[in-house]
Amino acid sequence: MARPTDRTRGMKDAEAKYPHRVDVPVPGDGLGKRLPAMLDWCSKNVEPGQWAEHAYSERRKGSAPLYFSRWYFMTEGDAVAFRWQWMRDEALAGMSDREVFNASIRMIRRYGGDAASEAEARVAQCVRAGDTAAAEEWRRILRTVKRGDGDGR
């Protein structure tokens, strides 16, 4: 007779092996097409054996459980890049415009992308939010990037 499977063994192994975690909240209707896209992103951008993913839930007394897709990474850089790609709003919370721009440049350099497009998107976001000072700072950064004077610092 076969032994029962320890369904938490893989998660326990990941908890012990990988020091960096990113919890992605799972909405009531699931992650849909985002989950295979996240798995594909990890396969293309993180070395094999340097990441894992498992379902995770938190149960608090008197409330419904919270469900997450928990992503494990060997390096902080991979965890930050994943968070940047899939949870950008949460990753940027509390950062200054300069910190956001510098983080954008690091991610663009490592994983590809266009600094000018990122700066243009930030200008538009600031204009929509009515933050004219931040929009002007991003415009200045955009001009610097388009001139080719480094990364806008």
N, CA, C and O of each residue as an XYZ file, in Angstrom:
612
protein
N       0.840     -1.179      0.000
C       0.000      0.000      0.000
C       0.892      1.253      0.000
O       1.871      1.328      0.743
N       0.543      2.222     -0.834
C       1.337      3.450     -0.951
C       1.145      4.333      0.271
O       0.083      4.344      0.894
N       2.185      5.064      0.593
C       2.110      6.006      1.708
C       1.390      7.276      1.250
O       1.496      7.667      0.087
N       0.670      7.909      2.150
C       0.010      9.160      1.775
C       1.050     10.253      1.456
O       2.134     10.290      2.038
N       0.695     11.115      0.539
C       1.592     12.186      0.123
C       1.542     13.329      1.132
O       0.468     13.747      1.565
N       2.714     13.824      1.495
C       2.793     14.997      2.355
C       2.664     16.222      1.452
O       3.640     16.634      0.825
N       1.481     16.799      1.382
C       1.209     17.892      0.456
C       1.940     19.188      0.822
O       2.029     20.100      0.000
N       2.448     19.271      2.019
C       3.151     20.489      2.416
C       4.671     20.343      2.321
O       5.398     21.298      2.594
N       5.159     19.161      1.937
C       6.607     18.933      1.892
C       7.313     19.901      0.934
O       8.341     20.477      1.290
N       6.775     20.084     -0.268
C       7.388     20.980     -1.243
C       7.461     22.408     -0.729
O       8.462     23.099     -0.922
N       6.397     22.841     -0.077
C       6.387     24.196      0.463
C       7.396     24.319      1.611
O       8.097     25.325      1.711
N       7.471     23.323      2.456
C       8.437     23.351      3.558
C       9.865     23.386      3.017
O      10.714     24.109      3.541
N      10.128     22.609      1.973
C      11.459     22.609      1.366
C      11.784     23.983      0.787
O      12.901     24.476      0.949
N      10.814     24.604      0.112
C      11.023     25.934     -0.473
C      11.261     26.967      0.624
O      12.122     27.835      0.480
N      10.509     26.882      1.710
C      10.687     27.815      2.826
C      12.112     27.729      3.371
O      12.704     28.744      3.736
N      12.655     26.523      3.423
C      14.001     26.335      3.957
C      15.085     26.734      2.951
O      16.140     27.233      3.343
N      14.831     26.519      1.670
C      15.863     26.729      0.647
C      15.975     28.179      0.176
O      17.083     28.686      0.001
N      14.840     28.850     -0.030
C      14.838     30.168     -0.667
C      14.606     31.270      0.362
O      13.582     31.271      1.044
N      15.547     32.211      0.482
C      15.416     33.238      1.517
C      14.474     34.396      1.167
O      14.086     35.156      2.054
N      14.100     34.543     -0.115
C      13.294     35.704     -0.525
C      11.934     35.240     -1.036
O      11.832     34.329     -1.857
N      10.876     35.905     -0.515
C       9.503     35.521     -0.871
C       8.718     36.722     -1.373
O       8.930     37.861     -0.956
N       7.795     36.418     -2.294
C       6.843     37.423     -2.768
C       5.470     36.766     -2.731
O       5.247     35.741     -3.375
N       4.550     37.363     -1.973
C       3.179     36.846     -1.900
C       2.290     37.655     -2.831
O       2.163     38.871     -2.689
N       1.676     36.965     -3.785
C       0.745     37.599     -4.708
C      -0.666     37.239     -4.253
O      -1.032     36.064     -4.281
N      -1.467     38.218     -3.837
C      -2.834     37.913     -3.401
C      -3.640     37.291     -4.548
O      -3.565     37.738     -5.692
N      -4.402     36.265     -4.219
C      -5.249     35.601     -5.214
C      -6.675     36.097     -5.021
O      -7.268     35.881     -3.964
N      -7.237     36.765     -6.042
C      -8.616     37.238     -5.914
C      -9.596     36.062     -5.901
O      -9.225     34.926     -6.195
N     -10.829     36.351     -5.560
C     -11.852     35.316     -5.467
C     -12.010     34.481     -6.724
O     -12.318     33.292     -6.643
N     -11.804     35.088     -7.887
C     -11.939     34.346     -9.139
C     -10.609     33.781     -9.639
O     -10.521     33.325    -10.779
N      -9.580     33.806     -8.800
C      -8.291     33.221     -9.148
C      -7.391     34.189     -9.911
O      -7.760     35.334    -10.172
N      -6.217     33.707    -10.258
C      -5.255     34.521    -10.989
C      -5.477     34.471    -12.503
O      -4.929     35.290    -13.242
N      -6.272     33.520    -12.954
C      -6.575     33.437    -14.388
C      -5.310     33.250    -15.207
O      -4.472     32.404    -14.894
N      -5.181     34.048    -16.258
C      -4.047     33.931    -17.179
C      -2.758     34.484    -16.590
O      -1.684     34.278    -17.154
N      -2.849     35.180    -15.468
C      -1.632     35.732    -14.855
C      -0.711     34.635    -14.343
O       0.509     34.769    -14.439
N      -1.272     33.540    -13.795
C      -0.415     32.496    -13.231
C       0.488     31.873    -14.292
O       1.697     31.808    -14.071
N      -0.027     31.413    -15.427
C       0.902     30.872    -16.428
C       1.879     31.922    -16.952
O       3.014     31.595    -17.297
N       1.445     33.181    -17.015
C       2.349     34.243    -17.460
C       3.466     34.448    -16.432
O       4.616     34.677    -16.806
N       3.137     34.369    -15.149
C       4.150     34.511    -14.102
C       5.138     33.348    -14.149
O       6.347     33.547    -14.029
N       4.619     32.135    -14.324
C       5.486     30.963    -14.429
C       6.408     31.087    -15.635
O       7.594     30.767    -15.551
N       5.866     31.551    -16.750
C       6.660     31.741    -17.964
C       7.741     32.796    -17.741
O       8.883     32.619    -18.164
N       7.374     33.895    -17.075
C       8.347     34.951    -16.800
C       9.510     34.401    -15.971
O      10.673     34.668    -16.271
N       9.190     33.632    -14.928
C      10.244     33.063    -14.086
C      11.130     32.110    -14.890
O      12.353     32.122    -14.744
N      10.514     31.291    -15.735
C      11.287     30.355    -16.557
C      12.252     31.077    -17.485
O      13.350     30.586    -17.746
N      11.847     32.240    -17.984
C      12.681     32.984    -18.929
C      13.695     33.900    -18.253
O      14.733     34.201    -18.843
N      13.418     34.350    -17.027
C      14.251     35.386    -16.406
C      15.027     34.957    -15.172
O      15.897     35.693    -14.706
N      14.731     33.785    -14.636
C      15.408     33.314    -13.433
C      15.990     31.935    -13.734
O      15.330     31.085    -14.333
N      17.224     31.729    -13.314
C      17.908     30.457    -13.570
C      17.118     29.288    -12.975
O      16.499     29.428    -11.920
N      17.141     28.144    -13.649
C      16.474     26.950    -13.095
C      17.021     26.618    -11.708
O      18.220     26.737    -11.457
N      16.141     26.208    -10.829
C      16.540     25.865     -9.467
C      16.708     27.063     -8.553
O      17.051     26.905     -7.381
N      16.472     28.261     -9.073
C      16.640     29.476     -8.279
C      15.298     30.070     -7.852
O      15.258     31.150     -7.262
N      14.196     29.369     -8.150
C      12.882     29.868     -7.776
C      11.910     28.696     -7.625
O      12.159     27.591     -8.108
N      10.809     28.965     -6.948
C       9.725     27.994     -6.788
C       8.441     28.767     -6.526
O       8.477     29.953     -6.201
N       7.306     28.089     -6.671
C       6.004     28.708     -6.398
C       5.108     27.684     -5.734
O       5.077     26.519     -6.132
N       4.379     28.121     -4.721
C       3.409     27.266     -4.037
C       2.227     28.103     -3.579
O       2.352     29.306     -3.352
N       1.100     27.463     -3.450
C      -0.075     28.129     -2.893
C       0.149     28.306     -1.391
O       0.812     27.493     -0.747
N      -0.411     29.373     -0.855
C      -0.247     29.684      0.557
C      -1.523     30.354      1.034
O      -2.138     31.122      0.294
N      -1.922     30.070      2.258
C      -3.091     30.764      2.809
C      -2.822     31.152      4.260
O      -2.085     30.481      4.983
N      -3.436     32.239      4.652
C      -3.379     32.700      6.039
C      -4.782     32.629      6.598
O      -5.746     33.060      5.967
N      -4.876     32.090      7.768
C      -6.173     32.018      8.428
C      -6.108     32.841      9.702
O      -5.270     32.613     10.575
N      -7.003     33.791      9.781
C      -7.077     34.631     10.976
C      -8.397     34.356     11.672
O      -9.440     34.216     11.033
N      -8.334     34.284     12.955
C      -9.523     33.963     13.731
C     -10.628     34.982     13.453
O     -10.411     36.191     13.534
N     -11.799     34.477     13.129
C     -12.951     35.337     12.913
C     -13.052     35.943     11.529
O     -13.931     36.770     11.290
N     -12.174     35.556     10.603
C     -12.274     36.090      9.242
C     -12.011     34.984      8.223
O     -11.478     33.924      8.551
N     -12.388     35.254      7.012
C     -12.183     34.288      5.933
C     -10.687     34.155      5.641
O      -9.931     35.105      5.841
N     -10.261     32.987      5.170
C      -8.842     32.832      4.847
C      -8.428     33.725      3.683
O      -9.235     34.040      2.808
N      -7.162     34.126      3.684
C      -6.583     34.893      2.590
C      -5.699     33.952      1.793
O      -4.893     33.217      2.363
N      -5.850     33.972      0.467
C      -5.092     33.068     -0.391
C      -4.046     33.839     -1.191
O      -4.285     34.951     -1.661
N      -2.873     33.209     -1.330
C      -1.759     33.812     -2.042
C      -1.104     32.786     -2.944
O      -1.179     31.581     -2.701
N      -0.472     33.273     -3.971
C       0.489     32.497     -4.727
C       1.832     32.972     -4.187
O       2.212     34.125     -4.390
N       2.545     32.095     -3.507
C       3.810     32.492     -2.884
C       4.959     32.079     -3.806
O       5.081     30.922     -4.206
N       5.785     33.056     -4.123
C       6.929     32.872     -5.012
C       8.197     32.956     -4.183
O       8.371     33.873     -3.380
N       9.069     32.001     -4.386
C      10.319     31.907     -3.633
C      11.493     32.153     -4.588
O      11.497     31.664     -5.718
N      12.484     32.913     -4.121
C      13.648     33.216     -4.944
C      14.922     33.087     -4.119
O      14.946     33.366     -2.920
N      15.975     32.658     -4.798
C      17.269     32.524     -4.146
C      17.910     33.897     -3.939
O      18.577     34.124     -2.929
N      17.709     34.819     -4.899
C      18.353     36.129     -4.774
C      17.317     37.232     -4.583
O      16.189     37.156     -5.069
N      17.743     38.247     -3.864
C      16.868     39.408     -3.656
C      16.571     40.107     -4.983
O      15.457     40.585     -5.199
N      17.562     40.167     -5.865
C      17.367     40.815     -7.160
C      16.249     40.175     -7.966
O      15.447     40.878     -8.580
N      16.188     38.850     -7.971
C      15.114     38.166     -8.695
C      13.757     38.426     -8.040
O      12.754     38.599     -8.733
N      13.725     38.455     -6.711
C      12.471     38.738     -6.005
C      11.994     40.156     -6.305
O      10.805     40.377     -6.531
N      12.916     41.113     -6.307
C      12.565     42.504     -6.608
C      12.079     42.630     -8.046
O      11.094     43.319     -8.313
N      12.765     41.968     -8.969
C      12.363     42.027    -10.379
C      10.977     41.410    -10.572
O      10.168     41.935    -11.337
N      10.703     40.309     -9.890
C       9.385     39.680     -9.985
C       8.312     40.614     -9.439
O       7.274     40.818    -10.069
N       8.571     41.176     -8.263
C       7.612     42.102     -7.657
C       7.387     43.296     -8.582
O       6.259     43.766     -8.735
N       8.450     43.777     -9.187
C       8.361     44.912    -10.110
C       7.486     44.546    -11.313
O       6.657     45.346    -11.749
N       7.671     43.363    -11.834
C       6.933     42.944    -13.022
C       5.455     42.689    -12.723
O       4.588     43.069    -13.510
N       5.169     42.049    -11.592
C       3.810     41.555    -11.350
C       3.053     42.307    -10.267
O       1.837     42.153    -10.157
N       3.728     43.108     -9.474
C       3.063     43.825     -8.385
C       3.638     45.228     -8.308
O       3.976     45.694     -7.220
N       3.754     45.907     -9.432
C       4.457     47.187     -9.503
C       3.882     48.218     -8.543
O       4.644     48.903     -7.859
N       2.565     48.348     -8.471
C       1.982     49.367     -7.587
C       2.381     49.144     -6.132
O       2.712     50.095     -5.424
N       2.351     47.877     -5.680
C       2.743     47.569     -4.314
C       4.237     47.796     -4.116
O       4.664     48.268     -3.062
N       5.038     47.456     -5.137
C       6.491     47.619     -5.036
C       6.886     49.085     -4.936
O       7.899     49.415     -4.319
N       6.090     49.971     -5.541
C       6.439     51.386     -5.586
C       5.902     52.191     -4.416
O       6.297     53.340     -4.219
N       5.013     51.603     -3.645
C       4.389     52.341     -2.541
C       5.457     52.911     -1.612
O       6.343     52.195     -1.147
N       5.355     54.208     -1.352
C       6.262     54.863     -0.428
C       7.590     55.297     -1.022
O       8.425     55.862     -0.316
N       7.801     55.043     -2.313
C       9.063     55.448     -2.938
C       8.929     56.851     -3.535
O       7.862     57.227     -4.020
N      10.019     57.617     -3.494
C      10.028     58.925     -4.147
C      10.103     58.724     -5.654
O      10.424     57.633     -6.125
N       9.805     59.783     -6.411
C       9.903     59.694     -7.861
C      11.311     59.302     -8.300
O      11.475     58.509     -9.227
N      12.308     59.844     -7.651
C      13.696     59.520     -7.990
C      13.968     58.035     -7.736
O      14.593     57.373     -8.564
N      13.506     57.510     -6.604
C      13.692     56.087     -6.303
C      12.964     55.216     -7.313
O      13.485     54.186     -7.740
N      11.751     55.630     -7.698
C      10.992     54.890     -8.708
C      11.768     54.878    -10.021
O      11.896     53.836    -10.663
N      12.287     56.045    -10.417
C      13.016     56.111    -11.672
C      14.262     55.232    -11.630
O      14.521     54.480    -12.569
N      15.033     55.319    -10.551
C      16.246     54.505    -10.442
C      15.913     53.014    -10.454
O      16.624     52.223    -11.073
N      14.838     52.632     -9.773
C      14.413     51.235     -9.802
C      13.992     50.834    -11.217
O      14.291     49.728    -11.667
N      13.299     51.734    -11.915
C      12.897     51.466    -13.300
C      14.113     51.211    -14.172
O      14.141     50.256    -14.949
N      15.109     52.058    -14.042
C      16.316     51.918    -14.850
C      17.006     50.583    -14.556
O      17.446     49.897    -15.478
N      17.100     50.217    -13.283
C      17.736     48.931    -12.947
C      16.980     47.768    -13.585
O      17.596     46.851    -14.127
N      15.647     47.801    -13.524
C      14.862     46.717    -14.110
C      14.975     46.719    -15.635
O      15.065     45.659    -16.255
N      14.969     47.897    -16.231
C      15.092     47.999    -17.689
C      16.440     47.442    -18.134
O      16.515     46.687    -19.104
N      17.501     47.812    -17.427
C      18.843     47.331    -17.790
C      18.940     45.823    -17.659
O      19.566     45.163    -18.488
N      18.331     45.283    -16.633
C      18.467     43.847    -16.407
C      17.541     43.034    -17.306
O      17.946     42.003    -17.843
N      16.311     43.487    -17.471
C      15.316     42.668    -18.150
C      14.832     43.257    -19.466
O      13.921     42.712    -20.089
N      15.423     44.348    -19.891
C      15.025     44.958    -21.154
C      13.906     45.961    -20.943
O      13.282     46.000    -19.883
N      13.662     46.761    -21.949
C      12.626     47.772    -21.872
C      13.172     49.101    -22.339
O      14.303     49.195    -22.817
N      12.378     50.096    -22.198
C      12.714     51.403    -22.726
C      12.539     52.452    -21.637
O      11.433     52.662    -21.137
N      13.636     53.110    -21.273
C      13.589     54.112    -20.201
C      12.666     55.262    -20.564
O      11.945     55.774    -19.707
N      12.681     55.674    -21.836
C      11.825     56.786    -22.254
C      10.349     56.417    -22.105
O       9.551     57.229    -21.636
N       9.989     55.209    -22.497
C       8.586     54.780    -22.364
C       8.159     54.746    -20.906
O       7.043     55.138    -20.566
N       9.061     54.272    -20.043
C       8.754     54.232    -18.611
C       8.539     55.646    -18.077
O       7.586     55.889    -17.337
N       9.418     56.582    -18.447
C       9.287     57.966    -17.984
C       8.010     58.604    -18.521
O       7.321     59.321    -17.795
N       7.690     58.345    -19.795
C       6.451     58.883    -20.384
C       5.224     58.369    -19.638
O       4.281     59.119    -19.385
N       5.244     57.090    -19.290
C       4.123     56.510    -18.544
C       3.985     57.180    -17.174
O       2.872     57.428    -16.710
N       5.122     57.473    -16.528
C       5.080     58.128    -15.220
C       4.568     59.565    -15.331
O       3.830     60.027    -14.460
N       4.957     60.280    -16.404
C       4.428     61.637    -16.621
C       2.912     61.574    -16.720
O       2.209     62.337    -16.058
N       2.408     60.664    -17.547
C       0.956     60.534    -17.736
C       0.260     60.188    -16.417
O      -0.808     60.722    -16.117
N       0.860     59.304    -15.641
C       0.270     58.913    -14.360
C       0.189     60.116    -13.418
O      -0.827     60.315    -12.752
N       1.251     60.913    -13.361
C       1.270     62.093    -12.490
C       0.263     63.141    -12.952
O      -0.400     63.772    -12.128
N       0.145     63.327    -14.261
C      -0.823     64.289    -14.791
C      -2.236     63.857    -14.418
O      -3.042     64.680    -13.984
N      -2.542     62.564    -14.587
C      -3.881     62.054    -14.228
C      -4.166     62.265    -12.747
O      -5.300     62.546    -12.358
N      -3.130     62.127    -11.923
C      -3.307     62.278    -10.472
C      -3.291     63.745    -10.045
O      -3.539     64.055     -8.880
N      -2.999     64.653    -10.990
C      -2.975     66.071    -10.658
C      -1.720     66.514     -9.931
O      -1.696     67.596     -9.345
N      -0.681     65.698     -9.957
C       0.571     66.020     -9.269
C       1.520     66.693    -10.259
O       2.361     66.034    -10.870
N       1.379     68.009    -10.410
C       2.150     68.727    -11.425
C       3.647     68.755    -11.099
O       4.471     68.712    -12.013
N       4.008     68.825     -9.837
C       5.432     68.857     -9.476
C       6.114     67.549     -9.870
O       7.198     67.558    -10.454
N       5.475     66.429     -9.550
C       6.058     65.130     -9.911
C       6.081     64.958    -11.425
O       7.043     64.421    -11.974
N       5.021     65.415    -12.106
C       4.981     65.316    -13.574
C       6.133     66.106    -14.185
O       6.759     65.651    -15.142
N       6.413     67.277    -13.640
C       7.523     68.089    -14.172
C       8.865     67.410    -13.936
O       9.743     67.464    -14.796
N       9.034     66.771    -12.782
C      10.274     66.038    -12.510
C      10.449     64.896    -13.518
O      11.541     64.677    -14.044
N       9.366     64.182    -13.774
C       9.443     63.093    -14.761
C       9.703     63.638    -16.160
O      10.410     62.999    -16.938
N       9.154     64.796    -16.501
C       9.450     65.409    -17.810
C      10.935     65.753    -17.924
O      11.549     65.555    -18.972
N      11.509     66.275    -16.826
C      12.934     66.581    -16.821
C      13.753     65.306    -17.023
O      14.703     65.287    -17.806
N      13.381     64.255    -16.320
C      14.056     62.968    -16.465
C      13.911     62.463    -17.897
O      14.868     61.957    -18.483
N      12.711     62.603    -18.458
C      12.461     62.154    -19.828
C      13.352     62.904    -20.821
O      13.924     62.295    -21.725
N      13.469     64.215    -20.656
C      14.342     64.994    -21.547
C      15.787     64.498    -21.447
O      16.474     64.370    -22.460
N      16.240     64.221    -20.232
C      17.602     63.738    -20.023
C      17.808     62.397    -20.714
O      18.820     62.184    -21.382
N      16.838     61.489    -20.550
C      16.942     60.168    -21.162
C      16.966     60.295    -22.690
O      17.767     59.637    -23.355
N      16.094     61.134    -23.241
C      16.030     61.279    -24.693
C      17.304     61.916    -25.259
O      17.687     61.623    -26.391
N      17.961     62.781    -24.484
C      19.225     63.369    -24.925
C      20.352     62.359    -24.880
O      21.381     62.533    -25.532
N      20.149     61.285    -24.095
C      21.179     60.275    -23.960
C      22.205     60.582    -22.902
O      23.316     60.053    -22.945
N      21.853     61.434    -21.942
C      22.777     61.800    -20.857
C      22.687     60.779    -19.720
O      22.327     61.131    -18.597
N      23.001     59.570    -19.996
C      22.967     58.547    -18.933
C      21.551     58.091    -18.656
O      20.746     57.936    -19.574
N      21.253     57.879    -17.396
C      19.960     57.308    -17.020
C      19.040     58.319    -16.357
O      18.059     57.918    -15.731
N      19.315     59.612    -16.469
C      18.407     60.612    -15.926
C      18.753     61.087    -14.545
O      17.974     61.835    -13.956
N      19.875     60.694    -13.998
C      20.236     61.096    -12.632
C      20.631     62.538    -12.585
O      20.966     63.052    -11.517
